[in-house]
Amino acid sequence: MRYSFKDKDRSLPLYLDSIGYDWRQEAVNRPQGYPYVHWLQTYRGSGIVEIENQTLTLNPGQGILINQGIPHRYHSATPGENANWRTGYFTFGGALVSEITTTLGFRDYLYLSQPDAKIRDFIQNHYDAIENTDPFHIYGSSELVYSFLLLLKKYMLDNPRNQQGYQKIIAPILDLIRDHYTDDLDNRDFQRVTHYSTQYILETFRTYYGSTPHQILIDLRIRKAKELLLNQPDLSVEEIGRMVGFNTYSYFIMMFKRAERVTPGKFRHFYF
């Protein structure tokens, strides 16, 4: 069973695009990623997900959150006519989806090997209400997406398997980035506050966030730059780049365009 939303209010911070329950999952290959954030979980059988040079198995109860635009592919673990991988999924977007997912700590993907019952049963618990409400209230769908993201965030903080890595590595580095994002931070600074090797730090961040400390630093600088571009119209683009920690104007332009698909100047022009 699946349900797609034809009418979407794209001005909402978050909105639901589609939802599926007990779906016989076909093979999917997305070399350019998907235009919406995508949650995928297994009900029966098993699936294989290939993403960012990682091969992950989705057994019953396990799931993965894949951010928009991240190349990936997945298929049943049992090939051919015997394949019977049953999944649940939903996809969502929104005017602030990038900012919200980044703020909550999600980057490229998040793999959940042991999600709790609230996460496992989320689609099943809400599918009937969505299917039987025509059309499903657009504001209700926005609240639904946000409540699910909060469940994922709570899982990340409460899961004992994540706790040690979070307290000893993730938290000190995130604090450093938050308080000193304008400084010229590098891997040596991350080693200094954690007393762990760069390799182990990167592995921990990749497991926890599907990202790296450096990318999280860049994301924060871009967010701060957007705030200044909109709230400080007298500042030049070059000045703003320096204020948020970019060493060179060209690097600021390149990173901003990669994140927002427009230059800082064009981004500001949309609002003034």
Backbone hydrogen bonds, N-H to C=O, Kabsch-Sander energy under -0.5 kcal/mol:
donor,donor_aa,acceptor,acceptor_aa,energy
3,Y,19,I,-3.0
5,F,17,D,-2.8
6,K,4,S,-0.7
8,K,6,K,-0.7
10,R,8,K,-1.1
12,L,9,D,-1.8
15,Y,93,G,-2.5
17,D,91,T,-3.2
18,S,91,T,-1.4
19,I,3,Y,-2.6
20,G,89,Y,-3.1
21,Y,1,M,-2.7
23,W,87,T,-3.0
25,Q,23,W,-1.1
25,Q,85,W,-3.1
28,V,74,Y,-2.9
30,R,72,H,-2.9
33,G,30,R,-1.6
37,V,92,F,-2.4
38,H,66,I,-2.8
39,W,90,F,-2.8
40,L,64,I,-2.4
41,Q,88,G,-2.6
42,T,62,Q,-2.2
43,Y,86,R,-3.4
44,R,86,R,-1.5
47,G,58,L,-1.8
48,I,75,H,-3.2
49,V,56,L,-3.2
50,E,73,R,-3.1
51,I,49,V,-0.5
51,I,54,Q,-2.5
52,E,71,P,-0.6
54,Q,51,I,-1.6
56,L,49,V,-3.3
56,L,54,Q,-0.5
58,L,47,G,-3.1
59,N,57,T,-0.8
61,G,42,T,-2.8
62,Q,59,N,-2.5
63,G,112,L,-2.0
64,I,40,L,-2.5
65,L,110,L,-2.6
66,I,38,H,-3.2
66,I,64,I,-0.5
67,N,108,D,-3.0
69,G,34,Y,-2.4
70,I,67,N,-1.2
72,H,30,R,-1.9
73,R,50,E,-1.8
74,Y,28,V,-2.5
75,H,48,I,-1.8
77,A,46,S,-2.8
82,N,79,P,-0.8
83,A,80,G,-1.6
86,R,44,R,-2.1
86,R,84,N,-0.7
87,T,23,W,-2.6
87,T,85,W,-0.5
88,G,41,Q,-2.0
89,Y,20,G,-2.2
90,F,39,W,-1.6
91,T,18,S,-2.2
92,F,37,V,-2.2
93,G,15,Y,-2.1
95,A,12,L,-2.9
96,L,13,P,-1.3
97,V,94,G,-1.3
100,I,96,L,-2.7
101,T,97,V,-2.5
102,T,98,S,-2.1
103,T,99,E,-2.5
104,L,100,I,-2.2
105,G,102,T,-1.1
106,F,101,T,-3.1
107,R,209,Y,-1.0
108,D,210,G,-0.8
109,Y,209,Y,-0.5
110,L,65,L,-2.2
112,L,63,G,-3.0
112,L,110,L,-0.5
113,S,111,Y,-0.7
119,I,116,D,-0.6
120,R,116,D,-2.6
121,D,117,A,-2.7
122,F,119,I,-1.0
125,N,121,D,-2.7
126,H,122,F,-1.3
126,H,123,I,-0.5
127,Y,123,I,-2.2
128,D,124,Q,-0.6
130,I,126,H,-1.8
131,E,127,Y,-2.8
132,N,128,D,-2.4
133,T,129,A,-0.6
133,T,130,I,-0.7
134,D,132,N,-0.6
141,S,137,H,-2.0
142,S,138,I,-1.5
143,E,139,Y,-2.0
144,L,140,G,-2.1
145,V,141,S,-2.1
146,Y,142,S,-2.0
147,S,143,E,-2.4
148,F,144,L,-1.8
149,L,145,V,-2.2
150,L,146,Y,-2.0
151,L,147,S,-1.6
152,L,148,F,-2.1
153,K,149,L,-2.3
154,K,150,L,-2.6
155,Y,151,L,-2.2
156,M,152,L,-2.2
157,L,153,K,-1.7
158,D,154,K,-2.5
159,N,155,Y,-2.5
162,N,159,N,-1.4
163,Q,159,N,-1.2
164,Q,160,P,-0.8
166,Y,162,N,-2.4
167,Q,163,Q,-2.8
168,K,164,Q,-2.4
169,I,165,G,-1.7
170,I,165,G,-2.2
171,A,166,Y,-3.7
173,I,169,I,-1.6
174,L,170,I,-2.7
175,D,171,A,-2.4
176,L,172,P,-2.1
177,I,173,I,-2.7
178,R,174,L,-2.6
179,D,175,D,-2.3
180,H,176,L,-2.1
181,Y,177,I,-0.6
183,D,180,H,-1.8
185,L,183,D,-1.8
189,D,186,D,-1.0
190,F,186,D,-1.5
191,Q,187,N,-2.4
192,R,188,R,-2.0
193,V,189,D,-1.6
194,T,190,F,-0.9
195,H,191,Q,-3.3
201,I,197,S,-2.3
202,L,198,T,-2.7
203,E,199,Q,-2.2
204,T,200,Y,-2.4
205,F,201,I,-2.5
206,R,202,L,-2.5
207,T,203,E,-2.3
208,Y,204,T,-2.5
209,Y,205,F,-3.3
210,G,205,F,-1.0
210,G,206,R,-0.9
211,S,205,F,-1.0
216,I,212,T,-2.1
217,L,213,P,-2.3
218,I,214,H,-2.3
219,D,215,Q,-2.6
220,L,216,I,-2.1
221,R,217,L,-2.3
222,I,218,I,-2.5
223,R,219,D,-2.2
224,K,220,L,-2.6
225,A,221,R,-2.5
226,K,222,I,-2.3
227,E,223,R,-1.8
228,L,224,K,-2.1
229,L,225,A,-2.8
230,L,226,K,-1.7
231,N,227,E,-2.4
232,Q,228,L,-2.6
235,L,232,Q,-1.7
240,I,236,S,-2.1
241,G,237,V,-2.2
242,R,238,E,-1.9
243,M,239,E,-2.3
244,V,240,I,-1.8
245,G,242,R,-1.2
246,F,241,G,-2.4
252,F,248,T,-1.8
253,I,249,Y,-2.4
254,M,250,S,-2.4
255,M,251,Y,-2.6
256,F,252,F,-2.6
257,K,253,I,-2.5
258,R,254,M,-2.0
259,A,255,M,-1.8
260,E,256,F,-3.0
261,R,257,K,-2.2
267,F,263,T,-2.4
268,R,264,P,-2.4
269,H,265,G,-2.0
270,F,266,K,-1.4
271,Y,268,R,-1.5
272,F,268,R,-1.0
